[in-house]
Each structure stands twice: as structure tokens, then as C-alpha cells.
Amino acid sequence: MKYVAMIYGNQAKWDSFPAEEWPEAIARQEAFNEKYRQTGELLGAYGLADAAGAMLVRRKDGAPAVTDGPYLETKEYLASFYLLDCESEERAQQIAADLPFADVEPVELWPILHESAADL
């Protein structure tokens, strides 16, 4: 079963993180990524740009109509997400709890119900 694990944040949170602690935080994240890539359970790990770079795209008269985003007005925004492929919900929960900073901030875990066939 596939799951998406999501981390939320905001610019104020990132700015408050001490600069001297970033290298260790990044190393912990890379170790997590490597550990679960090796097991085949981590399909992808993606960090997103600041919410100021988000945009909303609609179709108007057959062409893209782009406005500033994000869609929801909120203090927190989706900062990164991880695509997992696990044998069980319990295993997905274990991996989400192993994410660096899961002891400080919650990880939102969603089951993926279906995916489009790759060979259409």
C-alpha cells in the first residue's frame, strides 16, 4: 500500500532554526532518506519551495490562467512530502515516526487509494 507522509511549516519556523544546526538536520534527513530507499519503502522525498512561490492554475478559454497561490490561506503550508510503499499501515506509521523532527512536529500520513496505470 502506498502512503504520502507530509510535513508542514512556515517561513517563521525555518527562520527561527539556528543556522549552525542546519548541517546536522540535513545529515539526519539524508540518513533517513537513504535508510528507507535501501529497504525500497521510500519511493521519493520532495522538499517544496516557500509558499510565496506557489501559484494557482486554472484553464480559461483553453489557456492557463495563473494567479498567486497557495490555494488555502493558512499560517502553515506543505513544506515537504514523502511517497512510501509499505506492507502495512503500521509499517507506514513506524516510518513516519522515524522522520527527523517527528518528535517535535507531527507528520500527516495519508493512504493513497489508487494510482493511474503507467502504461496507458
PyMOL commands that set and color helices and strands:
alter all, ss='L'
color gray80, all
select helices_A, chain A and resi 11-16+19-39+51-53+89-98
alter helices_A, ss='H'
color red, helices_A
select strands_A, chain A and resi 2-9+42-47+55-60+63-68+77-85+108-111
alter strands_A, ss='S'
color yellow, strands_A
deselect
rebuild
show_as cartoon
